[in-house]
């Protein structure tokens, strides 16, 4: 799985130099990994997955100078959010539902598209202020 996600990040036009920065293998089909990639000189994207055949935990995080811009995860702490446990945190730590399924190989392309949309909107806001 981590090689597939690494390839998706390598092939993405918005991420550069993706690298596995953590890999722990617990046994056959049980592992945890973290991949980081550069989006621009100020923004980093991180993929964290803890996988075993019964359960997958994940967090996709977009950082600027170490501060979280967006974070998608499936920590089970917002049971009232549609699509529980999948949810999104924004810069003000507001919680939103997502369409993520918990399958990182399917979800990563969705997250990358949402990052493009977020950065496009952020850039348009900056242009509007000038």
PELINWO-V434325 format. One line per field, one symbol per residue. burial: 1 if it has 16 or more other C-alpha atoms within 10 Angstrom, else 0. A space follows every 10 residues. Layout:
BEGIN
burial->???
END
This chain:
BEGIN
burial->0100110111 0001110101 0000000000 1111111110 0011111111 1000011111 1110000111 1111000100 0011111110 0000001101 0101000100 1100100000 0000000000
END
